Amino acid sequence: MRGAVLHKVGLKFVKERFMRRHYGVEFRRRPFYHESDPQHLFDTDPDGEEVCKDVLQWYATKVLRSV
């Protein structure tokens, strides 16, 4: 038995996991926040709205293990 099966049985011995990749979502355009977004990402769309271009929102980042 491994992984999810052991978890379902009640054997919860895995304390942490190391991811091999980053996981996130890319946004082509989203509202620009003057207080937190860098100025080089500022753009205006054809409707005249201030947008932030080519932004990534990370949900999980991989951990670099030291050996």
C-alpha positions as CSV (number, residue, x, y, z in Angstrom):
1,M,0.0,0.0,0.0
2,R,1.2,3.5,-0.8
3,G,0.2,7.2,-0.7
4,A,-3.6,7.8,-0.7
5,V,-4.4,4.2,0.3
6,L,-2.3,4.5,3.5
7,H,-3.8,7.9,4.2
8,K,-7.4,6.5,3.9
9,V,-6.5,3.5,6.2
10,G,-5.4,6.0,8.8
11,L,-1.6,5.7,8.6
12,K,-0.6,9.3,8.3
13,F,3.2,9.1,8.5
14,V,3.9,11.6,5.6
15,K,4.8,14.9,7.3
16,E,5.8,17.0,4.3
17,R,6.1,16.7,0.5
18,F,8.6,18.2,-1.9
19,M,7.3,19.4,-5.2
20,R,9.2,19.0,-8.4
21,R,7.6,22.0,-10.1
22,H,6.0,25.4,-9.5
23,Y,2.3,25.6,-10.0
24,G,0.5,28.7,-11.0
25,V,-1.8,30.5,-13.4
26,E,-0.8,33.1,-16.0
27,F,-3.0,36.2,-16.5
28,R,-2.6,38.2,-19.7
29,R,-4.3,41.2,-18.2
30,R,-5.7,42.0,-14.8
31,P,-6.4,45.3,-12.9
32,F,-3.2,47.3,-12.1
33,Y,-2.6,47.9,-8.4
34,H,-0.5,51.1,-8.0
35,E,0.6,50.2,-4.4
36,S,2.0,46.8,-5.2
37,D,2.6,46.3,-8.9
38,P,5.9,47.3,-10.6
39,Q,5.6,50.1,-13.0
40,H,7.1,48.2,-15.9
41,L,4.0,45.9,-16.0
42,F,1.7,48.9,-16.4
43,D,-0.4,49.0,-19.6
44,T,-3.8,50.4,-20.8
45,D,-6.2,48.3,-22.7
46,P,-8.3,49.6,-25.7
47,D,-11.1,50.6,-23.3
48,G,-8.8,52.9,-21.4
49,E,-8.6,50.7,-18.3
50,E,-5.3,50.4,-16.4
51,V,-4.1,46.8,-16.5
52,C,-1.1,44.8,-15.4
53,K,0.2,42.7,-18.3
54,D,1.7,39.2,-18.2
55,V,1.3,38.3,-14.6
56,L,1.8,34.9,-12.9
57,Q,0.0,34.0,-9.7
58,W,1.8,31.1,-8.0
59,Y,-0.3,28.6,-6.0
60,A,2.6,26.4,-4.9
61,T,6.4,26.7,-5.3
62,K,8.9,23.9,-5.3
63,V,11.3,23.6,-2.4
64,L,15.0,23.3,-3.0
65,R,16.4,20.6,-0.8
66,S,19.9,20.9,0.6
67,V,21.7,17.6,0.6
